[in-house]
Amino acid sequence: RGSSPRVVSFHQMTETPKNRRVLALFDVDGTLTEPRKVASPETVAYLAELRKKICIGVVGGSDLVKQKEQLGDSPSMFDFTFAEN
């Protein structure tokens, strides 16, 4: 005998604490932004909402200065920031 599915209201979903056991990593160029361009306000807003639910990080082939040009104050926008070069 299986258990019944748990019914969760929208309010409960939006009030669920952040799951720190889940990490989503995003590449910068070609994923969060067009290559070498600035992230759209919609992308920045989506990441802010997602960060309330899970840990997020950014991985890029550029140095931190270039990531900041594309993503704004990237170290404070993400739980993890991995810059190369």
N, CA and C of each residue as an Amber inpcrd file, in Angstrom:
protein
   255
   0.8480000  -1.1810000   0.0000000   0.0000000   0.0000000   0.0000000
   0.8850000   1.2330000   0.0000000   0.8270000   2.0030000  -1.0510000
   1.6550000   3.2020000  -1.1890000   1.0780000   4.3770000  -0.4140000
   1.9070000   5.3340000  -0.1620000   1.4390000   6.5270000   0.5380000
   0.8120000   7.4980000  -0.4570000  -0.1040000   8.3140000   0.0180000
  -0.7440000   9.3010000  -0.8460000   0.2110000  10.4520000  -1.1110000
   0.0860000  11.0790000  -2.2700000   0.9360000  12.2350000  -2.5370000
   0.6090000  13.3620000  -1.5650000   1.6070000  14.0850000  -1.1800000
   1.4360000  15.2100000  -0.2580000   0.9540000  16.4230000  -1.0450000
  -0.0950000  17.0370000  -0.5890000  -0.6250000  18.2280000  -1.2380000
   0.0090000  19.4390000  -0.5640000   0.6000000  20.3050000  -1.3820000
   1.2820000  21.4950000  -0.8810000   0.6410000  22.7130000  -1.5250000
   0.2670000  23.6760000  -0.7050000  -0.3370000  24.8970000  -1.2330000
   0.7420000  25.8040000  -1.8240000   0.3230000  26.7490000  -2.6570000
   1.2610000  27.7070000  -3.2300000   1.9540000  28.4860000  -2.1280000
   1.2000000  28.8670000  -1.1000000   1.7850000  29.6080000   0.0180000
   2.8990000  28.7960000   0.6830000   2.6670000  27.5010000   0.8880000
   3.6980000  26.6550000   1.4940000   4.9270000  26.5670000   0.5970000
   4.7260000  26.5170000  -0.7190000   5.8640000  26.4200000  -1.6310000
   6.7020000  27.6910000  -1.5820000   6.0580000  28.8290000  -1.5020000
   6.8090000  30.0810000  -1.4990000   7.4400000  30.3580000  -0.1490000
   6.9510000  29.7260000   0.8940000   7.4820000  29.9350000   2.2360000
   8.4340000  28.8190000   2.6650000   8.7310000  27.8810000   1.7750000
   9.6240000  26.7780000   2.1030000  11.0320000  27.3120000   2.3190000
  11.7060000  26.8620000   3.3940000  13.0750000  27.3380000   3.6150000
  14.0190000  26.8950000   2.4940000  15.0940000  27.6050000   2.3540000
  16.0890000  27.3160000   1.3230000  16.6860000  25.9270000   1.5450000
  16.7410000  25.1490000   0.4770000  17.3440000  23.8200000   0.5330000
  18.8260000  23.9680000   0.2170000  19.6520000  23.9550000   1.2260000
  21.0950000  24.1480000   1.0570000  21.8030000  22.8910000   0.5560000
  21.0750000  21.8190000   0.3820000  21.6730000  20.5820000  -0.1400000
  21.6180000  20.5230000  -1.6600000  20.9710000  21.5030000  -2.2780000
  20.8520000  21.5480000  -3.7390000  21.6400000  22.7490000  -4.2410000
  22.4670000  22.5160000  -5.2560000  23.2860000  23.5640000  -5.8450000
  23.1090000  23.5440000  -7.3610000  22.7430000  24.6870000  -7.9300000
  22.6790000  24.8400000  -9.3840000  23.8300000  25.7480000  -9.7860000
  24.6620000  25.2650000 -10.7020000  25.7840000  26.0510000 -11.2140000
  25.4650000  26.5000000 -12.6360000  25.7550000  27.7560000 -12.9150000
  25.4790000  28.3200000 -14.2320000  26.7630000  28.8570000 -14.8480000
  26.9090000  28.6500000 -16.1520000  27.9810000  29.2590000 -16.9280000
  27.5340000  30.6820000 -17.2580000  28.4830000  31.5550000 -17.4990000
  28.1320000  32.9470000 -17.8030000  27.8250000  33.0880000 -19.2930000
  28.8460000  33.1230000 -20.1370000  28.6740000  33.3690000 -21.5720000
  27.8840000  32.2490000 -22.2420000  26.7890000  32.6450000 -22.8750000
  25.9780000  31.6850000 -23.6140000  24.9180000  31.0040000 -22.7550000
  24.9440000  31.2190000 -21.4530000  23.9280000  30.6290000 -20.5740000
  23.1750000  31.7420000 -19.8460000  23.8560000  32.4640000 -18.9770000
  23.2100000  33.5700000 -18.2640000  23.1880000  34.8410000 -19.0920000
  24.1210000  34.9720000 -20.0150000  24.1880000  36.1460000 -20.8770000
  24.5160000  35.7090000 -22.2940000  24.2390000  36.5780000 -23.2290000
  24.7900000  36.3910000 -24.5600000  26.2990000  36.5650000 -24.3970000
  27.0980000  35.9080000 -25.2330000  28.5480000  36.0260000 -25.0660000
  29.0250000  37.4770000 -24.9520000  29.7360000  37.7370000 -23.8530000
  30.3700000  39.0310000 -23.5710000  29.3810000  40.1740000 -23.3640000
  28.1060000  39.8710000 -23.1330000  27.0780000  40.9050000 -22.9180000
  26.6600000  40.9190000 -21.4500000  25.8080000  41.8670000 -21.0870000
  25.3120000  42.0230000 -19.7240000  24.0430000  41.1890000 -19.5390000
  23.8750000  40.6030000 -18.3700000  22.6820000  39.8080000 -18.0680000
  21.4410000  40.6930000 -18.0880000  20.3360000  40.1410000 -18.5740000
  19.0830000  40.8890000 -18.6230000  18.5050000  41.0450000 -17.2170000
  17.6950000  42.0730000 -17.0090000  17.0400000  42.2380000 -15.7030000
  16.1860000  41.0180000 -15.3290000  15.5860000  40.3690000 -16.3320000
  14.7760000  39.1770000 -16.0750000  15.6320000  38.0340000 -15.5460000
  16.8230000  37.8700000 -16.1090000  17.7260000  36.8170000 -15.6380000
  18.1600000  37.0980000 -14.2090000  18.5100000  38.3270000 -13.9220000
  18.9460000  38.7020000 -12.5690000  17.8120000  38.4750000 -11.5760000
  16.5870000  38.8470000 -11.9360000  15.4300000  38.6470000 -11.0470000
  15.1640000  37.1600000 -10.8290000  15.2630000  36.3600000 -11.8980000
  15.0490000  34.9110000 -11.7770000  16.0760000  34.2990000 -10.8310000
  17.3330000  34.6810000 -10.9840000  18.3830000  34.1380000 -10.1140000
  18.1400000  34.5170000  -8.6510000  17.6820000  35.7380000  -8.4210000
  17.3920000  36.1750000  -7.0500000  16.2800000  35.3150000  -6.4400000
  15.2420000  35.0170000  -7.2190000  14.1540000  34.1740000  -6.7230000
  14.6240000  32.7360000  -6.5090000  15.4110000  32.2220000  -7.4510000
  15.9170000  30.8550000  -7.3380000  16.8060000  30.7100000  -6.1110000
  17.5930000  31.7260000  -5.8300000  18.5150000  31.6840000  -4.6850000
  17.7730000  31.5910000  -3.3550000  16.5360000  32.0130000  -3.3260000
  15.7260000  31.8730000  -2.1140000  15.3710000  30.4110000  -1.8550000
  15.4030000  29.5840000  -2.8990000  14.9860000  28.1810000  -2.8080000
  16.1490000  27.2000000  -2.6680000  17.2320000  27.4650000  -3.4320000
  18.3970000  26.5800000  -3.4470000  19.6670000  27.4220000  -3.5120000
  20.8040000  26.7820000  -3.3480000  22.0880000  27.4660000  -3.5270000
  22.3650000  27.5900000  -5.0230000  22.9330000  28.7220000  -5.4190000
  23.2820000  28.9040000  -6.8250000  24.7260000  29.3780000  -6.9180000
  25.3370000  29.0290000  -8.0270000  26.7090000  29.4450000  -8.2590000
  26.9190000  29.7680000  -9.7210000  27.9870000  30.4870000  -9.9720000
  28.3380000  30.8540000 -11.3370000  29.7560000  30.3880000 -11.6100000
  29.9460000  29.8410000 -12.8070000  31.2460000  29.3650000 -13.2500000
  31.5420000  30.0620000 -14.5660000  32.7000000  30.6870000 -14.6580000
  33.0100000  31.3850000 -15.8950000  34.4740000  31.2830000 -16.2560000
  34.7410000  31.3660000 -17.5270000  36.1030000  31.3260000 -18.0130000
  36.8050000  32.6650000 -17.8940000  36.0510000  33.7030000 -17.5490000
  36.6320000  35.0320000 -17.3880000  37.0110000  35.2620000 -15.9310000
  37.7870000  36.3120000 -15.7200000  38.1440000  36.6550000 -14.3400000
  36.9610000  37.3380000 -13.6530000  37.0880000  37.5650000 -12.3530000
  36.0040000  38.1340000 -11.5630000  35.6080000  39.5280000 -12.0460000
  36.5620000  40.3130000 -12.5040000  36.2540000  41.6580000 -13.0050000
  35.2850000  41.5680000 -14.1810000  35.5440000  40.6690000 -15.1280000
  34.6600000  40.5100000 -16.2940000  33.3030000  39.9690000 -15.8690000
  33.2750000  39.0230000 -14.9210000  31.9950000  38.4990000 -14.4310000
  31.1570000  39.6220000 -13.8340000  31.8030000  40.5160000 -13.0850000
  31.0750000  41.6490000 -12.4950000  30.5180000  42.5670000 -13.5800000
  31.2530000  42.7510000 -14.6730000  30.7650000  43.5790000 -15.7790000
  29.4910000  42.9840000 -16.3750000  29.4360000  41.6620000 -16.4470000
  28.3050000  40.9880000 -17.0660000  27.1500000  40.7510000 -16.0930000
  27.4630000  40.5150000 -14.8270000  26.4390000  40.0960000 -13.8680000
  26.2120000  41.0680000 -12.7300000  26.8400000  42.2070000 -12.7560000
  26.7180000  43.1210000 -11.6320000  27.6090000  42.6630000 -10.4920000
  27.1720000  42.8620000  -9.2900000  27.9810000  42.4840000  -8.1280000
  27.8710000  40.9840000  -7.8970000  28.4470000  40.2060000  -8.8080000
  28.2500000  38.7570000  -8.8030000  28.5910000  38.0470000  -7.4950000
  29.6280000  38.4410000  -6.7540000  29.8640000  37.6870000  -5.5200000
  28.6910000  37.7340000  -4.5350000  27.9450000  38.8310000  -4.5140000
  26.8170000  38.8950000  -3.5870000  25.5320000  38.2990000  -4.1720000
  25.5040000  38.0590000  -5.4840000  24.3180000  37.4760000  -6.1230000
  24.2770000  35.9590000  -6.0160000  25.4290000  35.3460000  -5.7570000
  25.5440000  33.8970000  -5.7850000  26.1040000  33.3800000  -4.4680000
  25.7770000  32.1310000  -4.1800000  26.3570000  31.4820000  -3.0120000
  27.8050000  31.0700000  -3.2950000  28.0900000  30.7610000  -4.5560000
  29.4290000  30.3480000  -4.9790000  29.7620000  31.0390000  -6.2870000
  31.0050000  31.5260000  -6.4040000  31.4720000  32.1490000  -7.6270000
  32.8180000  31.5390000  -7.9990000  32.8930000  30.9940000  -9.1930000
  34.1430000  30.3950000  -9.6770000  34.5780000  31.1520000 -10.9190000
  35.6180000  31.9360000 -10.7810000  36.1600000  32.7000000 -11.9000000
  37.4770000  32.0680000 -12.3230000  37.7450000  32.0770000 -13.5950000
  38.9960000  31.5350000 -14.1330000  39.9010000  32.6730000 -14.5710000
  41.1010000  32.3020000 -15.0180000  42.1030000  33.2410000 -15.5190000
  42.6150000  34.1070000 -14.3910000
